[in-house]
Amino acid sequence: MGIFTSESEHVSPVSAGKLYKAIVLDASNVLPKALPNFIKSAETIEGDGGPGTIKKLTLAQGLGYVKHHVDVIDTENYVYNYSVIEGSALSEALEKICYEYKLVATPDGGSIVKSTSKYYTKGDEQVAEEYVKTGKERSAAFTKAIEDFILANPDYN
């Protein structure tokens, strides 16, 4: 098994607490609203939302589904780690993808989203650079869509 790592940062005008709540704690409600053309529904299929929980995203337009395993939730430090363990986000070469997010508050009331993606391959398989690039772009687009949702709904707490 090989492990390929990708890191990125995104500066957000939304506070770390509000963004963390939308991405992690209220994802089942926010994701389908923020990304209606991509996510049809988000649900917890096993667990209480904490580590060990299994979540399922049903994708829109017949794109399949993705199952996540929650690895770490640290609400005090705005850390969220999960692994994609099943579904259409995994290529034939991948066993799983682990995502590590940390949101850091900025002095202006916004936040910095720091993310690390680890791609675990089957056997000696390789991860195409284009696949990693597409994953990075999709993650940034998801974060931007959630930001836009929060900014368009000022009553969202």
Secondary structure, DSSP 8 states (H G I E B T S, - for coil): --EEEEEEEEEESS-HHHHHIIIIITHHHHHHHH-TTTEEEEEEEESSSSTT-EEEEEESTT--EEEEEEEEEETTTTEEEEEEEEETTS-TTEEEEEEEEEEEE-TTS-EEEEEEEEEEESTT----HHHHHHHHHHHHHHHHHHHHHHHH-TT--
